[in-house]
Amino acid sequence: MTRIAVLALLWLTVSCGADPAAELEKARGHLASGDYAAAADAAALGLAAGAEGPIAWRLELVALEGEARGGKTAEVLARLDRLNQAWSEQVGGPLYVQTAGQVKETGDAAGAISVLDAGARRFPEDADIARAIAQLKATGTDAELDQLRSLGYVE
């Protein structure tokens, strides 16, 4: 969907009074069916409709997963950065590890390492991130090890 179409849809939905909770359920349904772009779009509609509190957090998580499973690593990294600003109490190393796994499942090992690296920079003492990086060091491909080496995780 083009950016203009998404913006038009957002405007139409907001002006027609979209219900954030309903959009969350739609987004979850799209995730369950494997339509990751539609999941992220529905979550964006729910957020644009003024979602707050737990509904907003759940919409953010659905959008993040839709982007990760959709192979949109740049969007994932940008969303994680925004979540660190707005939801610092809820964001931690386990979210980065989970998201990296979702990115890797799309075949983007380099993107997954980028997510782990962003998490390690944000949470340098996090045991979950350290374990994920250690596992990559032990089982990673040559390309993954080269990327880890370039980031300073492998000597």
Secondary structure as the mmCIF struct_conf table of DSSP 4:
data_model
#
loop_
_struct_conf.conf_type_id
_struct_conf.id
_struct_conf.beg_label_comp_id
_struct_conf.beg_label_asym_id
_struct_conf.beg_label_seq_id
_struct_conf.end_label_comp_id
_struct_conf.end_label_asym_id
_struct_conf.end_label_seq_id
HELX_RH_AL_P HELX_RH_AL_P1 ARG A 3 SER A 15
TURN_TY1_P TURN_TY1_P1 CYS A 16 GLY A 17
HELX_RH_AL_P HELX_RH_AL_P2 PRO A 20 SER A 33
TURN_TY1_P TURN_TY1_P2 GLY A 34 GLY A 34
HELX_RH_AL_P HELX_RH_AL_P3 TYR A 36 ALA A 48
TURN_TY1_P TURN_TY1_P3 ALA A 49 GLY A 50
HELX_RH_AL_P HELX_RH_AL_P4 GLY A 53 ARG A 69
TURN_TY1_P TURN_TY1_P4 GLY A 70 GLY A 71
HELX_RH_AL_P HELX_RH_AL_P5 THR A 73 ALA A 86
TURN_TY1_P TURN_TY1_P5 SER A 88 GLN A 90
HELX_RH_AL_P HELX_RH_AL_P6 GLY A 93 GLU A 105
TURN_TY1_P TURN_TY1_P6 THR A 106 GLY A 107
HELX_RH_AL_P HELX_RH_AL_P7 ALA A 109 ARG A 122
BEND BEND1 PHE A 123 PHE A 123
TURN_TY1_P TURN_TY1_P7 PRO A 124 GLU A 125
HELX_RH_AL_P HELX_RH_AL_P8 ALA A 127 THR A 139
HELX_RH_AL_P HELX_RH_AL_P9 ASP A 142 SER A 150
TURN_TY1_P TURN_TY1_P8 LEU A 151 GLY A 152
BEND BEND2 TYR A 153 TYR A 153
#
